[in-house]
């Protein structure tokens, strides 16, 4: 009897080891970030970039990123940090590169300028500065699937005024790997503000909205853009993302349509936002009829082995193979659409569309893997 019991325990362990890695919701995605802030330039000293980098690194660590932080970094150290970053990305997950400091474009190529760069003429740039494509190449080689590039490097550069082939601000990056999201502090060819406070206006706004639970990345940067309207600074984004990404997973503290910043909103943190939870039965608006949608019940997973239980109080539970159980919360971001979001307690978020007959939920999670559920009859 004892031998039989030991065999059962051993077989259970084997099944767990073999099957659990295949579950797309078994563990949160890995997050890796390289954060660089350069302030102490001999020409064109800047006030905020090191502060911006330190505060960004602190926020990213709190949001689950493994962070490489570099301050006032020179050319060789910058290239080594980028190479190290690329090697870490090969382990998979989400990659994020943030740079605050001077940047310049020459003939449509963007360069980030290290501390100690000896640039006296235009031809010096490609030897003394770092081509921004180097970061993109590392991301492409890692093939990690999802990358975020944030460039608060559009500040007015005194070097650019003396160069024939340079323009104000940065150029649009057109060769980023698929699955990239690129944000500029302002539009192509425009100059961003360095700011008079601890952080640049762009980074201050970004730090605020990154911490709002349940905001997709696109909404985060849209809020940043709206909040800077009064400063006549318009951040730009380019995206080839296919799935959803949330800096801070979780239920939104306000409905999605109310989470958009107004032009008059401040970029200070500490606002009180009332938590609202929507009931399980929704009213779908149309010009003539109102359709009631009820998600409560049991749904069978098609992408993994298991099922989810959706309850009227906003909770849901996934029960999978053997002992796998994961709790979560669901929401409907836009009451005008048949799109539902489930944020699981371990960090994954599934965003799915309900079929016309109300029997299937189909979509992707926040690392781009397909997910689908069928209502049990």
DAZIFEN-V921874 format. One record per run of one state. SS is the DSSP state (H for helix, E for strand, - for the rest). FROM is the first residue (numbers start at 0). LEN is the number of residues. If there is no record, write none. Layout:
# DAZIFEN-V921874
ss=SS from=FROM len=LEN
ss=SS from=FROM len=LEN
This chain:
# DAZIFEN-V921874
ss=- from=0 len=1
ss=H from=1 len=21
ss=- from=22 len=8
ss=E from=30 len=7
ss=- from=37 len=11
ss=H from=48 len=14
ss=- from=62 len=3
ss=E from=65 len=6
ss=- from=71 len=2
ss=E from=73 len=1
ss=H from=74 len=15
ss=- from=89 len=3
ss=E from=92 len=8
ss=- from=100 len=1
ss=E from=101 len=5
ss=- from=106 len=2
ss=E from=108 len=4
ss=- from=112 len=2
ss=E from=114 len=1
ss=- from=115 len=6
ss=H from=121 len=7
ss=- from=128 len=1
ss=E from=129 len=2
ss=- from=131 len=1
ss=H from=132 len=10
ss=- from=142 len=2
ss=E from=144 len=8
ss=- from=152 len=1
ss=E from=153 len=2
ss=- from=155 len=4
ss=H from=159 len=3
ss=- from=162 len=3
ss=E from=165 len=2
ss=- from=167 len=12
ss=E from=179 len=5
ss=- from=184 len=7
ss=E from=191 len=1
ss=- from=192 len=8
ss=H from=200 len=10
ss=- from=210 len=5
ss=E from=215 len=1
ss=H from=216 len=11
ss=- from=227 len=1
ss=H from=228 len=3
ss=- from=231 len=4
ss=E from=235 len=4
ss=- from=239 len=6
ss=E from=245 len=1
ss=- from=246 len=9
ss=H from=255 len=3
ss=- from=258 len=22
ss=E from=280 len=4
ss=- from=284 len=6
ss=E from=290 len=4
ss=- from=294 len=2
ss=E from=296 len=5
ss=- from=301 len=4
ss=E from=305 len=5
ss=- from=310 len=4
ss=E from=314 len=6
ss=- from=320 len=4
ss=E from=324 len=7
ss=- from=331 len=7
ss=E from=338 len=6
ss=- from=344 len=4
ss=E from=348 len=6
ss=- from=354 len=5
ss=E from=359 len=6
ss=- from=365 len=4
ss=E from=369 len=6
ss=- from=375 len=2
